[in-house]
Amino acid sequence: MDQVAQAAGVSRATVSRVINGAPTVDAKIREVVQRAIAETGYVPNGAARTLVTRRTNSVALVISEPERPNDSSFLNRVFTDPYFGRITAGATGALRPHDIHLVIVPTDSSGHHHVLRYLRQGHVDGVLLISSHGRDRLPRLVFDLGIPAVVSARPPRSLAVSYVDVDQRLGARLAADRLLARGCRRLATITGPLDSPAGHDRFDGFRSYLAAHGLSEVPYLEGDFTRAGAERLTRELLGRHPEVDGLFVASDLMSEGALRAVQDLGRRVPEDVAVVGFDDSSAALDCRPLLTTVRQPVEEMAAEMAGMLLAHIASPGRLPDSVTFQPTLVARDTA
């Protein structure tokens, strides 16, 4: 730091303020110091800084999924589902300018004790928690640790934690409206897990919108947000209700499986069965025909989560906050 100060013609204290991102440093002086840092090749001692600041400059992205007996595909599902990739990209983009590293920690309920031990040992400054199931105990356990945390969906009312979500019910109503506008009158849905806020709210929004338009009976089967599960359930649903002419599937990944099942049964899309998904992920563009879907701005939501978490890390006593994004319908070829 002394060498940087000498090269920049400023005090050592000024160099320290620039390195630590103090907002009081004049922009021209900041530029001179940053140029001197680049010329001298100075790199702050991370271990020493951690001792002084008690900060690791790392944040954990904890992806919590339910434990499924005899399910060996957990990690494959986490790293191949486009939703998790978009979350990672959005959070990383927001954290990188602050030199904050993102540590990805996938877990199911059987591994909660490993995650809690990792967090308790102070390896990260805060947690971005992706939890999609209502029975998941991890949000409460992380909250009880007292570590700064932001959750990806509306938590139970009893848990006062910051969160970011999309208006799930509105998204499902947009899907229902699109199918009705196409002239579909015998509608059904493959839901997400109904113990999850997203699965429950999408189902409730779809069903209540149709009830308000005179369609009180809506056949459904509960899915698990997987492609294979939705393909199997769609075959079963259409076997029970061959009259269905409009299908809302609660995620794009599940829609891929649903479309395969519909077409394998000899139905044309959208002429015989119109299909609307949810997410507007890369999976929507992998579908044939291209998937009409409800877009949730996942990257922007993840960036908002990251910004919210940084605020909590900087101000530990900060009150919980929440942001709800608005979905939009993206019309393509399936509805």
C-alpha angles and dihedrals in degrees: 000000000000090000091049091049091050093048092048095042093234137110124276088244091058090052089051092051091051092049091049094048097245108181093215096074116106112249094235092050090047090054092050091050093047090051090051090049090053093047095049095041091231116176120183115241101252096198092050092047091050090054091052101038098029086224126126096193087227132113127195121229100203114194108196119194128173118263112255115194113242091004108139094169097078098111092040089054093049095050098041102042106101090218093066091045091054091048090052093048094049095047094045092050091054096045100043096075088057093050090244117150122218117223113196113217115180116189144161126207092276090062100047093107091056091051093047092049090050092051093043091055090063100244092142138032096225148348136249102198122201104194119163104173127079094217093054108124094192097090090056092045092050091046090053090055089064093229117141108264142170122196126215097225140031106290126214113289090248093062114080099202133131116258145173122213144156124241094264096181092052090051091053090048089054089054092049092048091051092052092047091048089056089057097256112153104166101063131175138170142214101214132204119245104309093215088066122083091233095048093046096044095047091050093045093048093049095046096044093049091052091046089055087055095051100267105116099159112071116170113217144167125201115245135192103225092260129122095227093047093052093048091054094045094048091055089050094046095049090045089058095038110028090166093071111123100170129046130188112198116194097227139022092238090056089045090063090060093042093053091050091053094046092051094043087057089058097254121139120230120249098355096063101018123016116206132202123185135190131239107035091232129154087274089070089062092046090060122097112242094032109261125253103217148162112257122222111185095234097169092051091046091052091048089052090051091051093049091048091050093050089053090053091048091051093045109031093185094054115134119245116272136191138200125193118198125208121241125221133200118247109201117210133142109304098067 
